[in-house]
Structure formats: structure tokens, C-alpha cells
Amino acid sequence: MREIQFRDAIKEAMSEEMRRDKNVFLMGEEVAEYNGAYKASQGMLDEFGPDRVIDTPISELGFSGLGVGAAMNGLRPIIEFMTFNFSLVAMDQLVNSSAKMLAMSGGQYSVPIVFRGPTGNAGQLGATHSSNFENWFANTPGLKVVVPSNPYDAKGLLKASIRDENPVIFMESELMYSDKGEVPESEYLLPIGIAEIKRKGDDVTLVSFGKMMKVAFEAADELAKEGIMAEVIDLRTVRPIDYKTVLESVKKTNRCVIVEEANPVASISTDLAFTIQRHAFDYLDAPVMRVNSMDIPLSYSPTYIEATLPNAKRTIDAVKSVTYQK
């Protein structure tokens, strides 16, 4: 099977859906003439023209609202944020308009729209460009929230998101656009809301999503050298969350560590930890542990960045804590 970059998987998903459905279009800052800030839309302007690949002013509130209105009238917009940090100025359109319109209109108006772009830290970009809002959006009924960790999942889930009748928040990572992975040339879609067990194990369940899967895999590799076999689960979507897959794994391993880049308060890992203790308490041999970013804004300093973010060592330490090893 061929290997392509994450950015190319995103571009293929959008292009294939735009060829399939003339109502799909892409809009955002620098998506057209510049081929995308991260080159995820390279060549799309040449193929589809300026009516379907549209550069916008620096006005997230404005073009997000335009997208919501277009979706309510039968189109299927893909709205790219240069980073989800910039989505904050469009929160009214995302949370109040797109997410709630189906309910508020009594089912008369659906909003089939995808808001996509990078989330989380991307190195030394400072605190205002390094936030994780997966848990914010996952807290909003009416939204679906997808956070893929590799090119294969990204393409299949983005195609499914574009075809979905509901608004989807599709969160990527600047640090993953150059990642390569196997992606088939034939068409495929992946169902939203289904986690995947990426690695089997019997000693502890490691749960993560997005680029933190790299941390989970690195920790699992090191733990295996010491005879601790971790079962690694990629949530892939954080609304809806596939609780069933996680609970079944925890009932087998009896221990769980959750790795998430977001800050710890009111996080996805908080919800998962509660759900595990609520529905698998009798199976647990240790408390559920979480590995999050430290509860501070992310610094520009590389030393502080390293100390703040989840990493393999902190994950290994958490696993050894729940397995009662030094």
C-alpha cells in the first residue's frame, strides 16, 4: 500500500468529496492562492476554481457564519481555521448557531458543515496559539468532534464528516501534517464514534487520541521491554466517545491510564475516568490515572514546553503506579 503524508490524506478526502458532490466547497484563510497554510489544499484552486475554493479575510466570525448559513440552505461547507485557537472569535457561530440549529428549528434545518484545522501546541508559538479545545467542543450537544492520529484515519473520518448531516469539528495537528502512513487508493470511509484498539495487551489500558497517540505508543514500547504489555486505544472521536471499547478493555486489563494534551480540569480524560469508575469499578485493581498538560498556559520556552506537556516518561510512571511497580 502507498504511503502519503497526513496533509495529502486531508487534501484527498476534500477533493474526492468535492468531485462527488458539487455542493461541497472549501473556505478559509489562505486555502486558495497560497494552497493552504499547511499545504493541505494544494492544487485544489486549480481543479475546482475560485467559486468552490475560497480565500477569506481574517474574520473567523464572519466566514463561519457564512458557512452555517450556506449549510442551512443545502450546501456542504468545509471551513478551515488556520488554528483552532482562532475559532474562539467564532464560538457563537459554532456553539450557538451550528450546534443548536437542528433542535431550535424543530428538525427543519440541519447544518452539514465541517470546521477543520490544527489544534494544540506546535512548538514555540506561545500560549495563545497552543490551546486544546477538544473538551470545549465535546461539551456542546449537537456537535461531533473528530481528532485523528494518522493519515489513514484522517482521510476516512474526514470523508465521513463531510457526508454527515450534523456539524463536525475536525481537529488536526500542525506537528502531524508531514507524518506519513499507509492509505489505500480505493475509496473508504470510517464511522464516526468508533474507537480502535491499536495494540493488544493484558496488563494496562492506555487511552489517547490525536498526536498524543505518539506518546502512548512510545510509552507502550518502553513498557514492553520491561514485560508490561499495554493495550493501546485510539479514541479517534471525542464526541461521541466509544465508551464500550474502553470499558471492555479495562475489564480485561483492570488498569487504565489516559493520555491527553489538554489541561486536566473538565477534560476528556476527566469524563473517561468517571465513566470507567462508574461502569467498571468492580474490575479496577488501581485508580484510573491521567496524564495531561500541566494546569498552566503553555510557555514559549522549549524547556517549559517539555516540562508542561505529556510525555512518555510521565506515562510510564503512571503505568508503573497503577501496576504497583517502582
C-alpha positions in Angstrom: 0.0 0.0 0.0 1.2 3.5 -0.8 2.4 5.9 2.0 1.3 9.5 1.9 1.6 12.5 4.2 -1.2 13.5 6.6 -1.7 16.7 4.7 -2.2 14.8 1.5 -4.8 12.5 3.2 -6.7 15.6 4.2 -6.5 17.0 0.6 -7.5 13.7 -1.0 -10.6 13.5 1.3 -11.7 17.0 0.5 -11.0 16.7 -3.2 -12.8 13.3 -3.6 -15.9 14.6 -1.8 -15.9 17.8 -3.9 -15.7 15.7 -7.1 -18.5 13.5 -5.7 -20.8 16.4 -4.6 -21.0 19.8 -6.3 -22.4 21.2 -3.0 -19.2 20.7 -1.1 -16.8 23.7 -1.0 -13.8 24.8 1.0 -13.4 28.2 2.6 -10.9 29.8 4.9 -7.8 31.9 5.2 -5.1 31.2 2.5 -6.8 28.0 1.3 -6.8 29.0 -2.3 -4.0 31.2 -3.7 -1.5 30.1 -1.1 -2.5 26.4 -1.3 -3.4 26.3 2.4 -1.3 27.5 5.3 -0.1 23.9 5.8 -0.5 23.0 2.1 -3.5 20.8 2.8 -5.4 22.2 -0.1 -2.5 22.4 -2.6 -3.8 22.3 -6.2 -7.5 22.5 -5.2 -8.0 26.0 -6.5 -6.7 24.9 -9.9 -9.1 22.0 -10.0 -12.2 23.4 -8.6 -11.9 27.2 -9.2 -12.5 30.2 -7.0 -16.2 29.5 -6.5 -15.5 26.4 -4.6 -12.1 27.1 -3.0 -12.5 30.5 -1.4 -10.0 32.7 0.3 -11.4 34.8 3.2 -10.4 37.9 5.1 -9.1 37.4 8.7 -12.6 37.2 10.1 -13.4 33.8 11.6 -16.7 35.0 13.0 -17.8 36.3 9.5 -16.8 33.3 7.3 -18.0 30.8 9.9 -21.4 32.4 10.0 -21.4 32.5 6.2 -20.7 28.7 6.2 -23.5 28.0 8.7 -26.0 29.9 6.5 -24.8 28.1 3.4 -25.2 24.7 5.1 -28.7 25.6 6.2 -29.5 26.3 2.5 -28.3 23.0 1.1 -24.6 23.4 0.6 -21.9 21.4 2.5 -19.1 23.8 3.5 -15.7 22.9 4.8 -14.4 25.8 6.9 -10.7 25.8 7.6 -9.3 27.6 10.7 -5.6 28.3 10.4 -5.6 27.1 14.0 -8.5 26.3 16.4 -7.1 29.0 18.7 -8.6 31.4 16.2 -12.0 29.7 16.4 -12.7 31.4 19.7 -13.8 34.6 17.9 -16.3 32.4 16.0 -17.7 30.5 19.0 -21.1 32.0 18.8 -21.5 30.6 15.2 -20.0 27.2 16.2 -21.8 26.7 19.5 -25.0 28.7 19.3 -25.7 28.5 15.5 -24.4 25.3 14.0 -24.7 23.0 17.0 -28.2 24.1 18.1 -30.0 24.9 14.9 -31.4 21.4 14.3 -33.0 21.4 17.8 -34.1 25.1 17.7 -35.7 24.7 14.3 -37.6 21.6 15.4 -35.7 19.5 12.9 -36.4 21.8 9.9 -32.8 22.9 9.4 -29.8 20.6 9.6 -26.3 22.1 9.4 -24.0 19.7 7.4 -20.7 21.6 7.9 -17.1 20.7 8.8 -14.9 23.0 10.8 -11.3 21.8 10.4 -7.8 22.8 11.2 -4.9 22.2 13.7 -5.3 22.0 17.5 -2.9 22.0 20.4 0.7 23.0 20.6 3.0 23.2 17.6 6.2 24.1 19.4 7.3 27.6 20.3 4.1 29.5 19.3 3.3 30.9 22.7 0.3 30.4 25.0 -2.4 32.0 22.7 -1.5 29.7 19.8 -1.2 26.4 21.8 -4.5 25.6 23.3 -6.6 22.4 23.2 -10.3 22.9 22.8 -11.5 19.3 22.1 -13.2 19.2 25.5 -14.9 22.6 24.9 -16.5 21.4 21.7 -17.2 17.9 23.1 -19.2 19.7 25.9 -21.7 21.0 23.2 -24.7 18.9 22.3 -25.2 18.9 18.5 -21.5 18.8 17.6 -19.4 15.8 16.6 -15.7 16.1 17.4 -13.1 14.1 15.5 -9.4 14.0 16.4 -7.5 11.6 14.1 -3.9 10.4 14.8 -2.7 9.2 11.4 -3.2 9.7 7.7 -5.4 6.6 7.2 -7.9 7.6 9.9 -7.7 11.3 8.9 -8.9 10.5 5.3 -11.6 8.0 6.2 -13.0 10.2 9.0 -12.9 13.4 7.1 -14.9 11.9 4.2 -17.4 10.6 6.7 -17.5 14.0 8.4 -18.2 15.8 5.1 -21.1 13.5 4.4 -22.6 13.8 7.9 -25.8 15.8 8.3 -24.5 17.3 11.5 -21.8 19.9 12.2 -18.4 18.3 12.8 -15.4 19.7 14.5 -12.4 18.1 12.8 -9.2 18.7 14.7 -5.7 18.0 13.3 -2.2 19.0 14.4 0.5 21.2 12.8 3.0 18.6 14.1 1.4 15.8 12.1 1.0 17.3 8.6 4.2 15.7 7.5 3.6 12.4 9.1 3.4 9.5 6.6 1.2 6.5 6.8 -0.4 3.8 4.6 -3.6 5.0 2.8 -5.4 2.9 0.2 -6.1 4.4 -3.2 -9.6 2.9 -3.2 -12.4 4.8 -1.5 -13.2 4.1 2.1 -15.0 5.8 5.0 -14.6 5.3 8.7 -17.6 5.6 11.1 -17.6 8.5 13.5 -17.7 7.5 17.1 -15.8 4.2 16.9 -12.5 3.8 18.8 -9.8 1.4 17.6 -7.5 -0.9 19.6 -4.2 -0.1 18.0 -2.2 -2.6 20.1 -3.3 -5.6 22.2 -2.2 -6.0 25.7 -3.3 -7.6 29.0 -1.6 -5.5 31.8 -2.9 -2.0 31.4 -5.2 0.0 29.1 -3.6 3.2 27.6 -6.2 5.5 26.1 -5.4 8.6 24.0 -6.2 10.4 20.7 -4.7 12.8 18.2 -1.0 13.4 18.3 -0.8 12.2 21.9 -1.1 8.7 20.4 2.7 9.0 19.7 3.3 9.4 23.4 1.1 6.4 24.1 3.0 4.2 21.6 6.4 5.3 22.8 5.4 4.5 26.4 4.0 1.2 25.3 7.2 0.3 23.5 9.3 1.1 26.6 6.9 -0.8 28.9 7.0 -3.9 26.7 10.8 -4.0 27.3 10.0 -4.4 31.0 7.4 -7.0 30.4 4.4 -4.7 30.8 2.0 -5.2 27.9 -0.2 -2.2 27.3 -3.4 -2.3 25.3 -3.4 1.0 23.4 -6.7 2.5 22.3 -7.2 5.5 19.9 -10.5 7.2 20.6 -10.4 8.9 17.2 -13.6 10.9 18.2 -14.3 12.6 21.5 -17.9 13.3 20.8 -19.4 10.7 20.6 -16.9 8.8 22.7 -16.8 5.0 22.3 -17.1 4.1 26.0 -17.8 0.5 25.2 -14.4 -0.3 23.7 -12.6 1.4 26.6 -14.7 -0.3 29.2 -14.3 -3.8 27.6 -10.5 -3.3 27.6 -10.4 -2.1 31.2 -12.5 -5.1 32.3 -9.7 -7.2 30.8 -6.6 -5.3 32.0 -8.1 -4.0 35.3 -6.0 -0.8 35.0 -6.2 2.4 32.9 -4.0 5.4 32.1 -5.4 8.2 29.9 -3.0 10.5 28.0 -4.4 13.8 26.8 -2.7 17.1 25.8 -5.4 19.3 27.3 -5.3 20.8 30.8 -6.7 18.4 33.4 -9.8 20.4 34.7 -13.0 19.3 32.9 -11.1 17.4 30.3 -11.9 14.4 28.1 -9.8 12.3 30.5 -11.9 13.5 33.4 -15.1 12.3 31.8 -13.4 9.0 30.8 -12.1 8.4 34.3 -15.6 9.0 35.8 -17.2 6.7 33.3 -14.7 3.9 34.0 -15.2 4.1 37.7 -18.9 4.3 37.3 -19.3 1.3 35.0 -16.2 -0.8 35.7 -15.4 -0.1 39.3 -15.5 -3.8 40.4 -12.9 -4.6 37.7 -10.4 -2.0 38.7 -7.2 -3.1 40.6 -6.0 0.5 40.8 -7.4 4.1 40.4 -7.6 5.4 36.9 -4.6 7.7 36.2 -4.5 10.7 33.9 -1.5 12.3 32.1 -2.4 15.8 31.0 -0.6 19.0 30.3 0.3 20.9 33.5 -2.5 23.3 34.5 -0.8 26.4 33.2 -0.7 28.3 29.8 1.9 26.8 27.6 5.1 28.9 27.6 7.3 29.9 24.6 10.3 28.5 26.3 11.3 25.0 25.0 12.4 24.0 28.5 9.0 24.8 29.9 7.2 23.2 27.0 9.0 20.0 27.7 8.1 20.2 31.3 4.4 21.0 30.6 3.3 18.6 28.0 2.5 14.9 28.5 5.4 12.6 27.6 6.4 9.0 27.6 8.2 9.2 30.9 5.2 10.6 32.8 3.0 8.0 31.1 5.4 5.2 32.1 5.4 6.5 35.6 1.6 6.5 35.7 1.5 2.9 34.4 4.0 1.8 37.0 1.9 3.5 39.6 -1.3 1.6 38.6 0.7 -1.7 38.3 2.3 -1.1 41.7 5.8 -1.1 40.4 8.6 1.3 41.4 
